[in-house]
Amino acid sequence: MSTLVKPHGGGELKSLLLEGDALAAEQARAQGLTKISVSSRESGDIIMMGIGGFTPLDGFMTHADWAGVCDGMKMASGLFWPIPITLSTDENTAKTITDGDEIALADSETGDILATMTVTEKYTIDKAHECMMVYKTTDAEHPGVKMVMEQGEVNLAGPIKVLSQGGFPEAYGDQFMTPAQTRAEFEKRGWNEIACFQTRNPMHRSHEYLAKIAIETLDGVLIHSLLGKLKPGDIPADVRSNAIGTLIDKYFADNTVIQAGYPLDMRYAGPREALLHAVFRQNYGCSHQIVGRDHAGVGDYYGPFDAHTIFDEIPAGSLETLPLKIDWTFWCNKCDGMASMKTCPHEGDDRILLSGTKLRKALSEGEDVSDKFSRPEVLTILREYYGSINDEDKVEIKMSGHSAK
């Protein structure tokens, strides 16, 4: 019997991806259905439901679910869920669909059919309300708000059957792991308590320090990289994966770290996204999630430790995966090593505050970067990447929010 945390909802992993004859039959049937184009965010959500990452969801949320998640972080069934998982379309397309219709969901970029869906409900939402509840702002400059405000005017609810993993296994090979695969790997290694480290950046010294704090007290760490879409200026997944893999090989003990990736786009929802991360990391088998400064944040929309306190605000028993809350970390010249606000008595110029944004900005502008900020082997990989970008393709990286401090 497994000693890992149970999937969210207390049952078994719920994978909606069809296989074998059932898959072939549904793929053939899907060709004759009305096709709805889905966004990159929705494609990622479909794939996560397919591989069991969003256990126990069986499809896109109803209006009652949407309202409950926005206002109280729970679905109509009472299941804890922090961010709406919804599908939208335009008004003209919605008029051609009635409750009970079956439709095919096609990736907007490739045209590939990812899933079929039985529509159980059509509804409209107050987009501004969703943004205020989930993102704490309606500022159109916020990338998550922009996604919500630009989505279709009508939401479609209903169960889905997933037909594809969207090319992620082919693109990322062994790095793309399903919850069933990470759980099997944890059990193979004899790990019971595992912390997840969430990242959309290559790991600098502060990230390395966070992971090693977890390794000191738990069995291992899953370094879980986002493989979906990022905002302009972020580092592509293949470069990030190479840099992280090199760091693991050079600076971590054997059998303490697994690197894997997952197919979602970033929502940049800060505290609420930290909770969503914990939900699906529970499905991946992680007992803990590392929550550092400004987890899943962007700009200065959230306080640096809002993602810590939100775990104290949810009802007891909402999650089995627990937060591993770690204070602001940095290199201290007087301590001559990595430290945190809780361990270092020094101040000001003695501390080198680290952030992914600072690292990207320095590298993109060709500045020198100290090995106290990032390991030299990692910097070599990142400099090679930035050196390969044409000047006209470069994105200006602006320092704002907590990363600028």
N, C-alpha and C positions, 0 to 999 in steps of 0.2 A: 504494500500500500504506500502511495506517495506521501512523503512528509512535506512537500511543497505547499505553499498557500493555495487554497482552492480558487478556481476561476471566479470572476465577479458574478454575484448572484448565488454563489454557494453550490452550483451544480458542476456539470462537465463543460469542457470547451464546446462551443457551438460554432462549428465551421459551416458556412453556407455555400462553399465551393463544391460544385458537382464534379463527379469523376466518372470515368468509364463510359458505359452505354448510356447512362442517364445524362451525362454531359453532351455526348454526341447528339442525342435526341433533342435536347433543349437548344443546342446551337442551331440545329436544322430548323426547329420550330420558330426560333427567334427571327429568322430571316423574313418571315411573313408578318411580323408584328410592326406596329407603329413605332418608329424610332425617336427617342428623345436624346438630345445631346446633353451630356453632363460635363460640368466643370472639372478642372484638375482637383479641386478640393473634394468634390463629390466622388470622383474616381477613386481617390485614396480611401475615402470612407467605405466605398463598395468593396475594395480589396481587403480592407481590414475586417469587414464583416465576413468576407469569404474565407479568410485564414483563421478566424476565431479571435482576432485581436479585440473585437468589440463585443465579445460574449457578454450578456446573453441576447443582444439585439437580433431581431429576425428581419429587419428592414428599416425603412425610413420612418421617422416619427410622425405621429398624428398631431392635430392641433392641441389636444389635451396634453400630450407628451411635451410638445414645444413650450406651452405655457407653464407647465409644472417644472420643467428644467430651467427655463429662464428665471422664474420667480422663486423657486424653492429647491432647485437642484435635485428634483426627483420626478420620475415619469409617472404617468397616471396609475401604473401598477404599484407605485411606492418605491421602485428601484432607484437607488442613488445614481444620478448621472449629471455631470456638471455643465456640459455644453450641448446644445441641440445638434442632432445629426439629421439634417433635413435635405430634401431634394426639391429643386424649384424649376419652373419653366415659365415661358412667357404667356401672356393672357390669350393670345390667338391659338397657340398650341393647346393650352388647357381647355379651350372651348371644344376641341375635337375629342376630348377624353371624358368618359363617364365612369362613375364608380363601378368596379367589377372588371374594367378593361384590363387586358394584359398588354404591356408595352416592353420594348427593348431599350436598354440604356447603353448608349454608345459614347465612347470617349470623344470629346470635342476636338482633340488634336489628331488622333489617328483614325477615327471612325470605327474602330473595333468595338464590337458589342461585348460589354463587360458583364451584363446581367439582364435577367428578365424580371418584371415586377408586376404584381397584381395590385392595381390601384384601389385602395379602400376609401380614400378621402381626398378631396381637393379643398384647400383653404388658403386664405391670405393672412399675412401677419403684419404686425407693426414692427418694421425693421429697426426703427430708431429705438424702440423699447428693447429689442433683443440686444442691440449694441450697448445700450446703457447697462443692462443687467450683466452681460457677459464680458464686455470690454471696458466698462466703466467710462465710456466716452462715445460721442457721436462725431468726433473729429474725423473728417474725410481723409486726413493724412495718415491716420492709423491704418496699417495694411489689413488688419482683420475687419475693421469697420468697412473699408473699401470693398472687401469681398462680399459682405452681407448686403450692402447698399446696391451693388451691381448685379446681384443675383435676380432671377426671374421674379415676377410679381405673384405667382401662384405656387404653393407648395403641394407636392404629391406625396401621400403616405401609402405605405403598404409593404408587405413582405417581398423579399427578393430571392432569386436563385442566381448565384454567382457563377460565371462561365469562364473567367480569366483572372490571372494575377497581374495583368497589365504590363507584362514584359519585365517585371522586376527580377524574377529568378534568372532570366537570360542576361539581363544587364549587370547584375551584381553577384551572380554565382552563389557561393557558400555564405557570403555576407548577408544575403536576404534569408532570414530565418523566420519560420512561423512560430506561434506560441507552442505548438506541439513539439517542434524541433528544439526550441530552447529548453523546454521542460525535460525532454529526453536527454539533452546534453548535460543539464544540471544533475540529473539523477545518475548518469553515467560517471560523472566526476565525484559523486558522493556529496554534492553541495545541498544543504538544506536552507541556509539563510544567504540570500543574494541581494546585493544592492544594485539598482540600476542607475547608471549615469547618463542623463539625457544630454545630447549635444547636437547642435547644427553647425559647429565650428571645429576646426582642428583643436587639439588639446594643448593649451599652454601650461606653464608650471603650476598655476593655481588649480586648473582642472586635474592635473596629475596628482596634486596633493589631496584634493577631495576624494579621488578614487582610492588612494592609499590609506586615508583615514578609515574608509569603509572596510578595506581588506584587513586592517589590523584587528577588527572585531567580528567580521563575518567570514563566510566561506569563500566568497568571490564577488566579482563585479561584472555586470553586463554593461559594456559601453555601447549604448544604443543610439545610433545615428539616424537622423531624419534623412530619408532618401527622396522625399517629394520636393515640391517647389519651395524655394526660398525667396527672399526679397533681393532686388538688384544689389550687387556688391558682395553678397555672401559667397563663400568658397564652394565649388561644386563637390558633389558627394564622392566622386572617384579620387579627387585630390585629397579630400579630407580623410577618406579611408586609408589611403597610402600613408599619410602623415601619422594617423593614429596607430596603424599597424607597425610602423617603424618605432614609434614611442613604446609600444607594448614589448616589442622584441628587445629593445635596448635597455629599458628602465623598469620593467616589472618582472617579478619572480614568476617562474613557470606555474601553470595551473592556478592562476589567481584572476585572470581576466579573459572574457570572451568579447569579441567585437561582432556586432550584428547591426542590421539596419531595418527600418520599418517604412511603409509606403505613404505616410501621410504628408500633406503640406503643413507648414507652420500656420497657425492661426494668430500667434502673437497675443494670446489672451491672458498672459501673466498668471495670476493666481488661479483662475478657473482652468487654464490649460495645465497647470501643475497638477490639479486634481484629475483631469482627463488622462494625463500621463500615468498617474498612479493607478487609475482604473485599468488601463490596458496593460501596464506592467504587471499587475496582479495576474492577468490572463497569461502573460509570458512566464509567470512563475517566480517573480521577484518579491521577496518579503519586505524590501525596503526600497525607497527611492531617495537618492541624494537630492536635496533641495538647497541650492546655494543662493547667492545674491541674484536678484532680478530674474528668477527662473521664468523662461518663456516670455520675457518682457521685451519691450521695444521703446525707445525714446525715454521719456520721463512720465509715462502714463500711470505707472505703478510705483509704490514705494519699494525700496530695495529688498525688503523682507516681507512684503505682503503675501508672497507665496508660502512663507512659513506660517503666518498667523491664520490663513484660511483653513489649514488642516485642523486648527483648534475650534473652528466655528461650525464644522459639519457634525451631524449627529453621530454619537458613538456607534460603532459597528458598521458605518457606511462603507469602510474599506478594510481589507485585511492587510494590504500593503501599507507600511508605515513610513512617514517622512523621516529621513535622516537629515536634520536641520544643521547646517554648518554656517558659521558667521563669515563675514568678509575675510578673505584670505589674500596674502601678499608675500612678497619677498622682503625681509627686513635685513638691512645691512648690518645692524648691530647684533641681531640674533644670528646673523650669517646663515640664514636658511628661510624656508617657508614658515609662515606663522599665521595666526588669525587674531582678531580683536580680543579673543578670550585668552590667548596665550602670550601675546607680545605686549610689553610695557612701554614700548617706544612710540614715537610720534613723528608726524611730518615727513621731513626729507629722508628719514631713515627707511621709509617704506616705499617700495615700488608696487603700486597698485596695478593689477593685471586685468585686462579685459579682452575679449575676442575682437571687439570693435577697434580698440587701440592697436592690436596686432595687425589687423587687416589694413588699417589706415597707414601704419608705418611701412608695411611691406609694399602696399600699392604705390606709395610715394618714394620708394627706393631708399628709405632711411635705414640706418643701422639699428639692429635689435639686439639687446643684451641677452646672453645665455641665461641670465637670471629671470628673463621673461619667458623664454621658450627654449627648448633643447636645440642644440646646433643641428642635429640630424633632421629635425622637424623643419627648422628654418631653411635648410637647403632645399627641401621639397617645395616649400611654399614660395621661396624666391624664384625657383625654376618656373612655377606656375605663373606668378605675376610677370616674370620676364617674357612669357609667351603671349601675353595679351597685347594686342595692338592698341596704340594710344587712343584711337577713336572708339574703341570698345570698352575703355576703362570707365568705371563708375566712381564718381566722387564720393568718398566715405566721410560723412559728417559725424563729429563727436557730439552726442547729446545725452541727456539723462544721466544715469549713474555711471555709464562707461566713460563719461567726460570728466569725472571727478578724480 
